[in-house]
Amino acid sequence: MSISFVIEGTPVGKARPRVTKFGTYTPKKTLTIEKYVRLLAANEYKGPPWKGPVKIEISVVYRRPKRLPKGREWPSCRPDGDNVEKLILDSLNGLVYTDDSNVIQMSWSRRYTVGLEEPHTNVRVTLLRSHGARGRYKDG
């Protein structure tokens, strides 16, 4: 079983919590994006959170800059992939899977837009099923 969805727009990463003399809080932009990702996922999946092992594939597409440094064709821009990854993992917690500790396989890639393509992030979450006592898993 798997679900897929697309987060339209410029990729956004999870911002670090802010600490003030009044306490710690998560920035509003991060909360808004997490809520949006949850909404997209909820449109694709209506059941109870998965309790088994999960695989996540994330493909981030950035807008190609007008000029690239000489010899550079790969995106080395912000936000960092691990921050995008964390935002998505936290957004799906308790909705698609019980906890992000269920994620045992993860892959992500990033690239620039091609032609008229707009920036976006593709997400695919797959529930894995056990295949024998050796701890091997396959898509379920």
N, C-alpha and C positions, 0 to 999 in steps of 0.2 A: 504494500500500500504506500502511495506517495502523494504529495501535493506539490504544486508549483504555482508561483505567482511572480509578478513583475512589479517592482517599486519604480514608478516613473519619476524622472527628475534627476538632478545632480546628486550623486551619492553623498550620503551623510554618515559620519561616524559617531560613536557614542562619546559624548564629552565627559570629562572627568567631573566628579562631584565637587561642588564649591563649598569651601569652609569659611564661615564668617563667625563673628563673635556671638551670633545668635544660634549657631548650629550648622549642620551640613545639609545641603540640598542638591538635587539634580537639576541642571539647567532646563528651562522651559522648552527650548528647542528640542532637546533630547526626548523629553516626555511626549511632546507633540508627535515626533517622528515615530517613537515606539508605539504610540496609540494607533497611528496610521498603518504601520506594519501589522499590528494585531488585527486591525479591521480587514486588511487584505487577506491575511491568513484565515480569518474566521469566515470569509466569503468562500474559501476553498475547502475548509474542513469544519464539519459540524459535530463530530463525535467527541467522546471523552479523550483526555490527554493520553497519549501512548505511554506505556510503562516500560517497554522494551528498548533495545538498542536502536539508535537512530543515526542515519547518515545525512549530512547537509552539504549541498553544493551551491556555491555562491559565485556568480559571474558579475563583475562590476564593470560598467562601461562609462568612461569619462569623456567629456567633450574634448575633441582634439584641439590643441592650441594652434593659433595662426602660425606661430613659429616654434620650431623645436630646436633644442641645442644640437649642434652638429653631431651626427652619428647616433642620435638617440631616437628610437622609434617606439620604445615601450613607455608606458605611463609611470612616472615616478613623481606622483603628485599627492596632495592631501585630499581626502582623509586617508590615513594608513589603512591597509586592508584589515588589520586586526581590530581596529576600532569599528569598522563597518560590520565585521563579523560579530563582535560583542553586542552591538545594538540589535542585530537580527536575533541572535541567540536569546538575549534577555526578553525581547518582544514576544517570542514564541513560548517562553517558559509558562507552564501551567495551562496553555491553550492547545498546542499541538503535542507536546510531550510534558511529562510531569516535572522534569528538571533538566537543565542543560548538561548535567552530569551524564544523562542518557546518550549524549552525542559521543559516539566512539569512532566515527569516520568523518572527516571534513576535508573538502577541497574548495579552493577559491582561486579565481583568476581575475585579471583586470586587463583592459585594453582600451584603445581609443575608439571613438565613433567612426563609422565608415559612411561616406556619402551624406545623405540627408537624415541618417539615424540620429536620434536624440539620446542623451545620457539616461541610463537606467541601471537597475540591479535585478538580475534574475536569481530567484531562490527556488531550490528544489529540496524538499525534506522527504526522506524515505525511511519507513519503519523496516528494520532488518529482522530476519528470523534466524534462529540458531540452526546450524547445519552440523549436527553431531556434537560429540563431547569434547572435541578439540578446540572449541571456542571460535570456530569459523562461522562467519555470517554471510548471508546473501540477501538480496532485495526480496522483500516479502510482499 
